[in-house]
Amino acid sequence: MEGVASEVQRKKIHPQKFALWIAIASIIMMFAGLTSAYIVRQAQGNWRTYSLPVTFWISTGVILLSSGTMALAVNAFKKRYMPRYRMLIIATLILGSLFTALQYIGFQQLYTSNIRVDGNPSESFLFIIAGLHLLHIMGGIFALLFVFFRAFRTRVKVYNATGLEIVATYWHFVDVLWIYLFMFFLANQ
């Protein structure tokens, strides 16, 4: 009987992980709605086409690389390779910040090309959708900062990976979300 109870306990999802999946589902619905509205509005005409700056391509590579360093960080933590874990968390944090800076530079380039949030509806959609994604990235950076400070605590009582796994799942999600949005914008230029 005891073995059955422990098996049931192992199959339960952690409440914080469940909450994260609910949040991810709602974020997916929001971006699905926004990209659907983009397509509907595009079909109505009065739509300006433009090219995305090369900086967005570079930022896409950076965010993909950050997903890799995050996965390696989780693996290092689980194996208790703490120096490697710390180095990889720092790398992920730097790459996330670099992605944010590159996105800012990309938007500045768009702005200097007279593509603005208050311009054509196509431009407004780009700024709003990508801007909302950037807000979610910044939330991920704050979560990474929390993990970063925990990584450098001098006393660690328990090596519990749950919090790190939650941050990693969110980070991978916003990475995949950017890939979707970037491909969407490229396909609908």
C-alpha positions in Angstrom: 0.0 0.0 0.0 2.8 2.3 0.8 4.4 1.8 -2.7 1.1 2.8 -4.4 0.8 6.0 -2.3 4.4 7.0 -3.2 3.7 6.2 -6.9 0.6 8.4 -6.9 2.6 11.2 -5.1 5.3 11.1 -7.9 2.7 11.5 -10.6 1.2 14.7 -9.2 2.4 17.9 -10.7 3.9 20.5 -8.4 1.3 23.3 -7.7 3.8 26.0 -8.9 4.5 24.1 -12.1 0.8 23.7 -12.7 0.3 27.5 -12.1 3.1 28.1 -14.6 1.4 25.9 -17.3 -1.9 27.8 -16.7 0.0 31.1 -17.2 1.7 29.8 -20.3 -1.7 28.7 -21.7 -3.1 32.2 -21.2 -0.1 33.8 -22.8 -0.4 31.5 -25.8 -4.1 32.5 -26.1 -3.2 36.2 -25.9 -0.5 35.9 -28.7 -2.8 33.6 -30.8 -5.5 36.3 -30.6 -3.0 39.1 -31.5 -1.6 37.2 -34.5 -5.1 36.3 -35.6 -6.1 39.9 -35.4 -3.0 40.8 -37.4 -4.0 38.4 -40.2 -7.6 39.7 -40.2 -6.5 43.3 -40.3 -4.0 42.6 -43.0 -6.7 41.2 -45.2 -8.7 44.5 -45.0 -6.0 46.4 -47.0 -4.1 49.6 -46.2 -1.2 47.5 -45.1 2.4 48.6 -45.4 5.2 46.0 -45.9 8.7 46.5 -44.6 11.7 44.4 -43.8 12.7 43.4 -40.3 16.1 44.7 -39.3 19.1 42.3 -39.3 19.3 42.9 -35.6 16.2 40.8 -35.1 18.0 37.9 -36.8 20.9 38.3 -34.5 18.7 38.5 -31.4 17.0 35.3 -32.5 20.3 33.5 -32.5 21.1 35.0 -29.1 17.8 33.8 -27.6 18.3 30.3 -29.0 21.7 30.2 -27.5 20.3 31.3 -24.1 17.9 28.4 -24.2 20.8 26.1 -24.6 22.7 27.6 -21.7 19.6 27.4 -19.5 19.2 23.7 -20.3 22.8 23.1 -19.5 22.4 25.0 -16.2 19.5 22.9 -15.1 21.5 19.8 -15.9 24.6 21.1 -14.0 22.4 21.9 -11.0 20.9 18.4 -10.9 24.3 16.9 -11.0 25.4 19.4 -8.3 28.2 20.9 -10.4 27.7 24.3 -8.8 30.5 26.2 -10.3 29.4 25.2 -13.8 25.7 25.9 -12.9 26.6 29.4 -11.7 28.6 30.1 -14.9 25.7 28.9 -17.1 23.1 31.0 -15.2 25.4 34.0 -15.6 25.7 33.2 -19.3 21.9 32.8 -19.7 21.3 36.1 -17.8 23.8 37.9 -20.1 22.3 36.4 -23.2 18.8 37.4 -22.1 19.9 40.9 -21.4 21.7 41.0 -24.8 18.5 39.8 -26.5 16.6 42.7 -24.8 19.3 45.2 -25.9 19.3 43.9 -29.5 15.5 44.1 -29.6 15.7 47.7 -28.5 18.3 48.5 -31.2 16.1 46.8 -33.7 13.1 48.9 -32.7 15.3 52.0 -32.9 16.3 51.0 -36.4 12.6 50.6 -37.4 11.8 53.9 -35.9 14.6 55.7 -37.9 13.2 54.0 -41.0 9.9 55.7 -40.2 8.2 52.6 -39.0 6.4 53.6 -35.9 3.8 52.4 -33.4 1.5 55.2 -34.3 1.9 54.6 -38.1 0.3 52.1 -40.4 -1.7 49.3 -38.7 1.0 46.8 -39.8 3.6 48.8 -37.9 1.4 49.2 -34.8 0.8 45.4 -34.7 4.6 44.7 -34.9 5.4 47.1 -32.1 2.6 45.9 -29.8 3.1 42.2 -30.4 6.9 42.3 -30.2 6.7 44.8 -27.3 4.5 42.5 -25.3 6.9 39.6 -25.9 9.7 41.8 -24.7 7.8 42.5 -21.5 7.5 38.7 -21.0 11.3 38.4 -21.6 11.9 41.0 -19.0 9.8 38.9 -16.6 12.0 36.0 -17.4 15.1 38.1 -16.8 13.8 39.0 -13.3 13.2 35.3 -12.6 16.8 34.6 -13.8 18.1 37.3 -11.4 16.3 35.5 -8.6 17.9 32.2 -9.6 21.3 34.0 -10.0 21.2 35.4 -6.5 20.2 32.0 -5.1 23.1 30.4 -7.0 25.6 32.4 -5.0 24.2 31.9 -1.6 26.8 30.6 0.7 24.5 28.2 2.5 22.4 25.8 0.6 20.1 23.6 2.7 18.4 21.6 0.0 19.2 21.0 -3.6 15.6 21.2 -4.9 15.4 21.9 -8.6 11.7 22.8 -8.7 12.2 26.6 -8.7 15.0 26.3 -11.3 12.8 24.0 -13.5 10.0 26.5 -13.4 12.2 29.4 -14.4 13.8 27.2 -17.2 10.4 26.2 -18.5 9.3 29.8 -18.7 12.5 30.8 -20.3 12.3 28.1 -23.0 8.6 29.1 -23.5 9.5 32.8 -24.2 12.3 31.6 -26.5 9.9 29.4 -28.5 7.3 32.2 -28.5 9.9 34.6 -30.0 10.7 32.1 -32.7 7.0 31.8 -33.6 6.5 35.5 -33.6 9.7 36.1 -35.7 8.7 33.5 -38.3 5.1 34.9 -38.3 6.4 38.5 -39.0 8.8 37.2 -41.7 6.0 35.2 -43.4 3.6 38.2 -43.3 5.9 41.0 -44.5 
